[in-house]
Amino acid sequence: MRIAFDPTPLHATHAFLDFPRVTADLGYDWIQLTPHPDFLPFFGYPRADRALIAATKKAVADAGIRISSLLPVQRWSSPDESQREAAVRNWKRIVEIAAELEVAVINTEFSGRPERAEASEASFHRSMEELLPTFEKEGIRVNIDPHPDDFVENGLAALRIIRGLDSDSVGFVYVGAHTFHYGNDAHGILTTAGSRLGAAYVADTFDHTRSHGLRYITNPPGNAVRVHQHLRMGDGDVDWTAFFAELAGIGFLDRDDALIVSNVFAEDEDWEQVSRFQLAAINDGVATARRGVR
């Protein structure tokens, strides 16, 4: 099992090539490289050339850690064909970079538009027709999160789409901070995911459905917004005891390829303390859950 750090809290205070050193200083052995304007920008073509890739590999080696995964976000499910084509082009370069970094896992999001779900799903499958053979050829495992405001947001519905691809190269990301947009059914989703679960992210959030839907108020009423946070464990409403117990129950915590990512980025003012807390809390959650299944 690998516990990785999402360095998003460092964006405002550290250079990209400093991320591995800081990750090691925080006590993590793994880093997930998330969207960054100097490397894999949101929705854009990768900015990394051979020199930056080599420098990244050196920074990681010098820090004594490893890259667990990449996390690009691309509009590969966009109903706009020009955006979809650009995303596929970007994805092909991302896979090349992953291969050069010797990274076999890419975590991502479904993207698309919820108000155009049918057209977005069709675009997703067009993209997968082009990209899936590449993922399979390169030995890349792509795990997908049904992110709030993607064309699919419910966890079980997302798993049906992944199942329909019928490929061992595509799996599921369970993001704790998206629990209440997934349908608030960790047991059902994780049990259904089984071996398709490739990564689990640990960050807390508040349940936006509480108080008969009035916990968060936007004006005018009826705005199509998606509210969630990425907080330190214990600062929100996610049941972490149940979360880790479900991971243990499906055997995820005993897999060598299991990936847990701390991805808190709502508390940047205290990032160092929060990041250390997260690592300790994840290890404690894992240990407690393992004892519970023995």
N, C-alpha and C positions, 0 to 999 in steps of 0.2 A: 504494500500500500504506500502511496506517495501523498504527502501533504505539501501543497504548493502555495506560494504567495502571489497574489494579484497586486502588481506595483502601481496601480492607478493612483493611490494617494500620494505618490512621489512626483507626479507630473509637474506640479507647480514649484517644486523645491530642488529637484535633482535632474541632472542630465541623464539621458537614456542609458548610456553606457555605465552609469553609476548604479543602476538598478540591481545587478547581480551582487555587488559588494554589500549593499544595504540589506538585501534579502538574506545573505549569509549572516550579517551582523545581528539580524533579528532572530536567528536560530533556525531558519527554514533551509531545507536541503534542495528544494525545487522552486522554480519560478515559472509562472504562466505569462507569456508575453502577450499583453492585451493591446488594443488599439492605441497607437501613439503617432503623432504627426511626423516623427523622424523614422518610423519603421513600417507599421501597418496602419495607416490612417483609416478612420471610419469611411467606408463607401468608396475609397479611392484606390488607385493603383499603388502597390507597395513602393516605398521610398528607399528601400535597402538595395545598395549595389554590392559588388563583391567585397569591397573594402570594409563596408559597414558590417556585412555578414561575418567576415573574418574577425573584425574587432569585437563583435558580439560574442562569438565563440571563445575568443581569448578572455574577455571579461568574465564570462561564466566559468571558464576553467580556472582562472586566477582566483576567483571567489570560492572555488571548491564546491560548487553546486551544479545542478543540471537543469535543463529546460524540460519541463513536463509536457508542455503543449503550447500551441499558438491559439489566439482567439481573434480572428478577423470578423468584421461585420460588413456584409456586402448585400446589395439589393438584388440578390439572385432570384428572388421570387416576385420582383416588380412586374406589374401588368404592363408597364411601359417597356416595350421591347428594346429600345436603345439602352435603357438602364440595365436590363437583364443581360444583354450582350456584353456590356462593359463589366458587369460583375463577374461573368464567366471568364472573361479575359483576365481580370484581376485574380480570380481564384486559381487559374493555371499558374500564374507567377507565384502565388502564395504556396502552392504545393512544391514548386521548385525550391523556394526558400526553406520550407520545412525539411526537404530532403537534404539540402546543404547543411542545415543545422542538426541533422540526424534526429529529427523530432517526428515521431510516428503518430501523434495525436493532435487533431485540430478540433477545437470546440467553437461553436458558432450559434447563430440564431436563424429562425425560419425566415424572418423579414416579411415582405409583402404588406398588404393592407387588409385590415379586418373588414372594412366596408366593401371590399372587392375580393372576398375570400375565394370564390370559385376561380376567378381569373388568376389570382395570385397562386393558388395551388397548381393550376395548369402551367404557369411560368416556372414554378419550382420543379415540376417534373421535366420540363424542357431542359432546364439547367442540369438536372441530374442525369438526363440522357447523355449529355456531353461530358459531365465531370465524373460520374461514377466509375466508368472504366479507368480513368486516371487514378482515382483514389485506390481502386483495387490493384492496379498495376504497381503503384508506388508503395503499397502496403500502409497506406494512411487510414487511420480510423477517424471518421468525422462524426462528432457527437453534436446533436442539435437541441437547443433550448427553445421551447415555444414562449418567446419573450412577450411580456405585456405590450400590446399594440401590434403584434405580428398577425399574419392572416389566420393562424391557429394559436390559441392561448391556453386552451384546456389541456391538461396533461395527458389524459386518456385519448383524446382526439388526436393529439400529436403522435402518440405511440402507434395509433392505427396507420397514420401516414408513413411512419418509419417502417412499420412491419410490411406495408405494401411494397416497399422497395426491395425487400427480400435479399438483403445484402449484409454480410457480416462486417462490411466496412462502414456502416452507418449505425450510430447508436444515439442514446438520449442523454441529455444533461438535466439533472434535477437541481434547480437553483432554489435554495431555501427562501430567499427573499421574494420569490415569485409564487410561493405556496398558495396564497389566497387568490391569485389570478388563475392558477392551475385548476382550481376547484376545491382546494382545502381537503385533499384526499391523499395524504402521503402513503398510507397503506395500499390503497388501490393502485396508485400510479407506480410505486416502486415494486410492488408485487408483480404487476403486469409487465413492467420493464425487464425485470430479471437480469439476464446476461446482457441485455441491450443497454443497461445503464453503464455509461462510460465515465461519467464524472458527476460529482456532487459538490455544489458550492455552498459555503457556509457564510451567511450574512443574515441578519434579522430584519424584520419588517413588521409594521402594524397591519392588522386585519381591517382592510378598508370596508368590509361588508358589515362590520358591527354597528350597533346603534341604529338598526333598521336602515342601513345605507346612508346614515347622516354623520358618520365619523369624520368624513371630509366633505366640505361643501364647496362647490364651484359655482360661480355665477356667470352667465345665466344657468339655471338648472338644466340638466340634460346634456351638458358638454361631454363630448366623447373623449374623456381623459382617462389615463391609467396612472394611478397613484401607488407608488411603493417606495421603500427605502432599502439601503444596504447598510444596516447598522451592526454594531457589535452584538455578539450573542448575548441574549438576556435583556437587550434594550427594546425588544419588540414582543410580538405575540406568537412567534413560531415555537412549537413544542419540541425542543431539541432532544429531550429524552426519547420521545417517540421517533424522531428523525433518525437518530443513531441506532435505535433498536430495529427500525425497519431495514436500515442498511445491513445490520448484522443478520437479520432474519433471512435476507435473500443471498447471504454469503458474500456480499460485496466487500466487506472489511477484510476478508481472508484472501482476496485476489491480489496477485502480485501487480496487476495492471490497474488496480483501483486508484482513482485520483480524487482527492478532496482538495478543494481550493478555497482559501480564505479570501473573500472578495468584498471587504468592507471599504466603501468609499464615500460614506456620508459623515465621517467624523475626522476629516483631514487635520483639524486643529490639534488632534492628539494621536496622530497616526502611529507613532512609535509604541506608545503604551498599548494602544488598541491592538496593534499587530502582534505584539508579544502575548497579550491576553488571548487572542484568537488561537494561536498555536497551542498554548497550554490547555485551553478549553476544548479544542478539537481532540487533542490526545486524551484528555480525561473522558470526553464523550465516547470515543472509540473504545477505551479500556473498559468503561462501565458497560457498554453495550455487549462487548465480547464476553464479559463475565455473565451477563444475563442469558446468553444462549448456550452456556455450558451446563 
